[in-house]
Every structure is written in C-alpha cells, then in structure tokens.
Amino acid sequence: MNRFCQIRFRFNLRRKIQRHFSVVRRCILHIWDQILMCSIGKPVRYRRILSHSREITSSSSPVTNDTVPSVTPPPICHHHHDNDSDLVALKISLLGDCQIGKTSFLAKYVGNEKDEGVKQNNGLKMMNKTLTVKDARISYSLWELDGGYEGLKQQIPVACKDSVAILIMFDLTSRITLNSVIRWYQEARKWNRTAVPVIIGTKFDEFIQLPVDLQWTIASQARAYAKALNATLFFSSATYNINVNKIFKFITAKLFDLPWTLERNLTIGEPIIDF
C-alpha cells in the first residue's frame, strides 16, 4: 500500500510540475509575441492581405492551374493612407492598339466608380476599382495607354512600371491588332519583367459573326501567341460583360493565392479561356 501511495504521489507531482511549466511557457510566448509586435510596428498592408489569403485557402480547395505557375507579386509602390491601413493599392496596365475597346472594357469593370475620377495625362487614362477581401480592401489603379504604339511609345515605361499585371488587348475582328500583341508584350517587358501577363481579345460579340473557319484561324493564332508568351488568354465582350469580371478575379487569385478555379474553354464559338 505504501508503495502504491509513493508511486501515486510521484505521478501527481509530475503532472503538477508539467501544468505549471505549460502555464509559464504560454506566458513567455505571449510576452514574446507582444515584444515582436512592438518592434515591428503596424503590420504591412500587403502582408495582411496574404494572411487573409491563407485563411481562405485553408478552408477551400486551391486554385487549379496546372500549366501556369504560382506568381509571387513583384515589388510595387504602395500609397500609404494613415487612417486606412487595410487598403492595398495595386497598379494594372492595359496596352493595345487604338480602337480595340480598352476604354469600354475598363468602364464595364469599374462600373459606377468610373464617375468618381477618370484621370487623363498625356495619353494615359487612369481609373480606380476597390475590392473587399475579408476585412481588407484592394484598390486597383487601372492605367490605360489611350493611343497607338508609335504615338505613345514614350509613355509605355510610365504605364508599365510597378504594375502587378499587364493586360495586352486586341480586337478579335482585326488580325492587324492581333499581330501587334507580340510587339506590345516585348516593349512592356523592357520595363516590367515580373507582372502577370494576360492577353485579352475584345469584341467577342462581333467575333462570333465571322465565318467559322476565320474564327478558328484567329483563335489558333491567339492561343499560339499566349503559349509563346506564357500568358493566359481570354476572349471577352464589354457589351455583354463576357469574361470582364472573370479576368480580374483571375488576377486577384493569382496575386494572393486565393482559392478560385479557372476552367479552360477551347470551343470555337464560345469565349475562349486558355492557359
């Protein structure tokens, strides 16, 4: 009996010591966390968005895109707001020939916000669109090069620097504008080698009125360009809001590793998505 009591006493003593050690350990970790927070200061807004992304990813299935690797957002310029620490300002560039529907595309995406401030400066048109992710906000600053290549070549560096995504657009009904995609891409990459590249064919509602064999030829050439440039290809229509919002959902998912599935569509006569 005495032997049993001794064993029980030692067991209880060991558990008591372990409980005290656990309490002390939690206190030390809490104090250490507070020291780190004080030394680092206010969290960086970009880091906060990424933490929200991890929370969403842990509860949902990841983005599936087998051929396009995950993209780490490049260094960007943040516009600091002292009383709005949840706002992340990101820049997106739109390039392409004249009269291909860039402005209509932006207006459809921005919606009512376009009336709050469209800025123009020497061939550059800027609009803003704010999204909400959890309790943080993303403000996309959309820079459109509003003109042709030769006339506004000097503005390409301004349009492309610090962008997290570059949208190179062409008119699906114009082979000339499609042939210009390579030139726009090469010029953009001189000033920004890290932005997510997206090729967008506009005016899909007019494109489907073309003969099927011509649709197939244009789609094949566009897909070949996208593959060569390692870019994602979308066919879109601002008039009928086809793939406009989906393009920006794709960009947001790529930048912040959010769970969102992009489905490939290669059917002629339907708005193609290829990656």
C-alpha positions as CSV (number, residue, x, y, z in Angstrom):
1,M,0.0,0.0,0.0
2,N,2.8,2.4,0.9
3,R,4.5,1.5,-2.4
4,F,1.3,2.4,-4.3
5,C,1.0,5.7,-2.5
6,Q,4.6,6.6,-3.3
7,I,4.0,6.0,-7.0
8,R,0.8,7.9,-7.0
9,F,2.4,10.8,-5.2
10,R,5.2,11.0,-7.7
11,F,2.7,10.8,-10.6
12,N,0.6,13.6,-9.2
13,L,3.8,15.7,-8.5
14,R,4.9,15.2,-12.1
15,R,1.6,16.3,-13.6
16,K,1.5,19.3,-11.3
17,I,5.0,20.3,-12.5
18,Q,4.0,19.8,-16.1
19,R,0.9,22.0,-15.7
20,H,3.0,24.8,-14.1
21,F,5.5,24.5,-16.9
22,S,2.8,24.7,-19.6
23,V,1.4,27.9,-18.0
24,V,4.8,29.5,-17.7
25,R,5.6,28.6,-21.3
26,R,2.3,30.2,-22.6
27,C,3.0,33.3,-20.7
28,I,6.6,33.6,-22.1
29,L,5.3,33.0,-25.7
30,H,2.6,35.7,-25.2
31,I,5.2,38.2,-23.9
32,W,7.5,37.4,-26.8
33,D,4.7,37.9,-29.3
34,Q,4.0,41.3,-27.8
35,I,7.7,42.3,-28.0
36,L,7.8,41.3,-31.7
37,M,4.6,43.3,-32.5
38,C,6.1,46.4,-30.7
39,S,9.4,46.1,-32.5
40,I,7.9,45.5,-36.0
41,G,5.2,48.2,-35.6
42,K,2.0,48.3,-37.7
43,P,1.7,45.3,-40.0
44,V,2.4,45.9,-43.6
45,R,-0.9,46.0,-45.6
46,Y,0.4,43.6,-48.2
47,R,1.3,41.0,-45.6
48,R,-2.2,41.4,-44.1
49,I,-3.9,40.6,-47.4
50,L,-1.7,37.5,-47.7
51,S,-2.6,36.3,-44.2
52,H,-6.3,36.6,-45.3
53,S,-5.5,34.6,-48.4
54,R,-4.0,31.8,-46.2
55,E,-7.1,31.7,-44.1
56,I,-9.4,31.3,-47.1
57,T,-7.1,28.7,-48.7
58,S,-7.1,26.6,-45.6
59,S,-10.9,26.3,-45.7
60,S,-11.3,25.8,-49.5
61,S,-9.8,23.9,-52.4
62,P,-6.8,25.7,-54.1
63,V,-6.8,27.4,-57.5
64,T,-6.2,24.8,-60.1
65,N,-4.0,25.9,-63.0
66,D,-1.6,23.1,-64.0
67,T,0.3,24.9,-66.7
68,V,0.7,28.4,-65.2
69,P,3.0,28.5,-62.1
70,S,2.0,30.4,-59.0
71,V,3.1,34.0,-59.3
72,T,4.7,36.0,-56.5
73,P,3.6,39.6,-56.6
74,P,6.5,41.8,-57.8
75,P,7.8,44.8,-55.9
76,I,5.2,47.5,-56.0
77,C,4.6,51.1,-54.9
78,H,2.1,51.3,-52.1
79,H,0.2,54.6,-51.5
80,H,0.1,54.9,-47.7
81,H,-3.1,56.1,-46.0
82,D,-2.6,56.9,-42.3
83,N,-6.2,56.2,-41.4
84,D,-6.9,53.3,-43.8
85,S,-4.3,50.6,-43.0
86,D,-6.4,47.9,-44.6
87,L,-6.2,49.4,-48.2
88,V,-3.7,47.8,-50.6
89,A,-3.0,49.9,-53.7
90,L,-2.0,47.9,-56.8
91,K,-1.4,49.0,-60.4
92,I,-2.6,47.2,-63.5
93,S,-1.7,48.3,-67.0
94,L,-3.7,48.0,-70.2
95,L,-1.9,48.1,-73.6
96,G,-3.0,47.6,-77.2
97,D,-3.7,49.3,-80.5
98,C,-6.3,52.1,-80.9
99,Q,-10.0,51.5,-81.2
100,I,-9.9,47.9,-79.8
101,G,-12.3,48.5,-76.8
102,K,-9.9,49.1,-73.9
103,T,-11.9,52.0,-72.6
104,S,-15.2,50.2,-72.9
105,F,-13.6,47.2,-71.1
106,L,-12.5,49.3,-68.2
107,A,-15.8,51.2,-68.0
108,K,-17.7,47.9,-67.8
109,Y,-15.4,46.6,-65.0
110,V,-15.2,49.8,-63.0
111,G,-19.0,50.5,-63.2
112,N,-20.3,53.3,-61.2
113,E,-16.9,54.1,-59.8
114,K,-15.7,55.5,-63.1
115,D,-17.7,58.6,-62.4
116,E,-15.7,59.3,-59.3
117,G,-12.5,60.1,-61.1
118,V,-11.2,59.3,-64.6
119,K,-7.8,61.0,-64.9
120,Q,-6.0,61.6,-68.2
121,N,-2.4,62.7,-68.6
122,N,-0.6,62.7,-72.0
123,G,-2.3,59.7,-73.4
124,L,-2.6,57.8,-70.1
125,K,-6.1,57.2,-68.7
126,M,-6.5,56.1,-65.1
127,M,-9.5,54.6,-63.3
128,N,-9.8,53.0,-59.9
129,K,-11.7,50.0,-58.6
130,T,-11.9,48.8,-55.0
131,L,-12.5,45.2,-54.0
132,T,-13.0,43.8,-50.5
133,V,-11.3,40.6,-49.3
134,K,-12.3,39.7,-45.8
135,D,-11.8,42.9,-43.8
136,A,-9.1,44.2,-46.1
137,R,-9.5,46.2,-49.3
138,I,-7.7,46.1,-52.6
139,S,-7.6,49.3,-54.7
140,Y,-6.8,48.5,-58.3
141,S,-5.3,51.5,-60.2
142,L,-6.0,50.8,-63.8
143,W,-3.7,52.6,-66.3
144,E,-4.8,52.5,-69.9
145,L,-2.5,53.6,-72.7
146,D,-5.1,55.5,-74.7
147,G,-3.5,55.6,-78.1
148,G,-1.4,53.8,-80.7
149,Y,2.1,52.4,-80.3
150,E,4.1,54.9,-82.4
151,G,2.3,58.0,-80.9
152,L,2.6,56.9,-77.3
153,K,5.7,54.7,-77.2
154,Q,7.4,57.1,-74.7
155,Q,4.5,56.5,-72.3
156,I,4.9,52.8,-72.1
157,P,7.5,52.9,-69.3
158,V,5.2,55.1,-67.2
159,A,2.3,52.8,-67.9
160,C,4.1,49.5,-67.1
161,K,6.5,50.3,-64.2
162,D,5.4,48.9,-60.8
163,S,2.4,47.1,-62.3
164,V,1.4,43.7,-60.9
165,A,-0.4,42.7,-64.0
166,I,-0.2,43.8,-67.7
167,L,-3.2,43.3,-69.9
168,I,-2.4,43.2,-73.6
169,M,-5.5,43.6,-75.6
170,F,-6.5,43.1,-79.3
171,D,-9.7,43.3,-81.4
172,L,-10.9,39.8,-82.2
173,T,-12.2,41.0,-85.5
174,S,-8.9,42.7,-86.6
175,R,-5.9,40.5,-87.5
176,I,-3.7,43.6,-87.5
177,T,-4.3,44.3,-83.8
178,L,-3.6,40.6,-83.0
179,N,-0.3,40.8,-84.9
180,S,0.6,43.8,-82.6
181,V,0.4,41.7,-79.4
182,I,4.0,40.5,-79.6
183,R,5.3,44.0,-80.0
184,W,3.3,45.3,-77.1
185,Y,4.5,42.4,-74.9
186,Q,8.2,42.9,-75.8
187,E,8.0,46.6,-75.1
188,A,6.2,46.1,-71.8
189,R,8.8,43.5,-70.6
190,K,11.6,46.0,-71.1
191,W,10.2,47.9,-68.1
192,N,8.5,45.2,-66.1
193,R,9.6,41.6,-66.1
194,T,7.5,40.3,-63.1
195,A,3.9,41.4,-63.8
196,V,1.3,38.7,-64.6
197,P,0.8,38.8,-68.4
198,V,-2.8,38.4,-69.7
199,I,-3.8,38.5,-73.4
200,I,-7.4,39.7,-74.0
201,G,-9.4,39.5,-77.2
202,T,-12.1,42.1,-77.2
203,K,-15.4,42.4,-79.1
204,F,-16.3,38.7,-78.8
205,D,-19.9,39.5,-79.7
206,E,-18.8,40.7,-83.1
207,F,-16.2,37.9,-83.5
208,I,-18.9,35.2,-83.4
209,Q,-20.5,36.8,-86.5
210,L,-17.4,35.9,-88.6
211,P,-17.2,32.7,-90.6
212,V,-16.2,29.7,-88.5
213,D,-13.0,29.0,-90.4
214,L,-11.9,32.6,-89.8
215,Q,-12.8,32.3,-86.1
216,W,-10.7,29.1,-85.9
217,T,-7.7,30.8,-87.6
218,I,-7.8,33.8,-85.3
219,A,-8.3,31.7,-82.2
220,S,-5.4,29.4,-83.1
221,Q,-3.1,32.4,-83.7
222,A,-4.1,34.0,-80.4
223,R,-3.6,30.7,-78.5
224,A,-0.1,30.3,-80.1
225,Y,0.9,33.8,-79.0
226,A,-0.4,33.2,-75.5
227,K,1.6,30.0,-75.2
228,A,4.8,31.6,-76.6
229,L,4.5,34.5,-74.1
230,N,3.4,32.2,-71.1
231,A,0.3,34.3,-70.8
232,T,-3.3,33.5,-70.0
233,L,-5.7,34.1,-72.9
234,F,-9.3,35.4,-72.5
235,F,-11.9,36.3,-75.2
236,S,-14.2,39.0,-73.8
237,S,-17.0,41.4,-74.6
238,A,-17.6,44.6,-72.8
239,T,-21.0,45.0,-74.4
240,Y,-22.3,41.7,-72.9
241,N,-20.0,41.6,-69.9
242,I,-18.4,38.4,-71.0
243,N,-15.3,37.4,-69.0
244,V,-14.7,41.0,-67.9
245,N,-15.1,40.4,-64.2
246,K,-13.6,36.9,-64.5
247,I,-10.3,38.4,-65.8
248,F,-9.9,40.4,-62.6
249,K,-10.9,37.6,-60.4
250,F,-8.2,35.5,-62.1
251,I,-5.6,38.3,-61.5
252,T,-6.6,38.7,-57.8
253,A,-6.5,34.9,-57.3
254,K,-3.0,34.7,-58.9
255,L,-1.6,37.6,-56.9
256,F,-2.9,36.5,-53.5
257,D,-3.1,32.7,-54.0
258,L,-6.8,32.7,-53.4
259,P,-8.9,29.6,-53.9
260,W,-10.6,30.0,-57.3
261,T,-10.8,27.5,-60.1
262,L,-10.3,28.7,-63.7
263,E,-11.8,26.4,-66.3
264,R,-10.2,26.1,-69.7
265,N,-12.6,26.6,-72.7
266,L,-11.3,25.9,-76.2
267,T,-14.6,25.6,-78.0
268,I,-14.8,27.7,-81.2
269,G,-17.9,29.9,-81.0
270,E,-17.6,30.3,-77.2
271,P,-15.5,32.8,-75.2
272,I,-12.1,31.0,-75.1
273,I,-10.0,30.8,-71.9
274,D,-6.6,29.2,-72.4
275,F,-3.7,28.8,-70.1
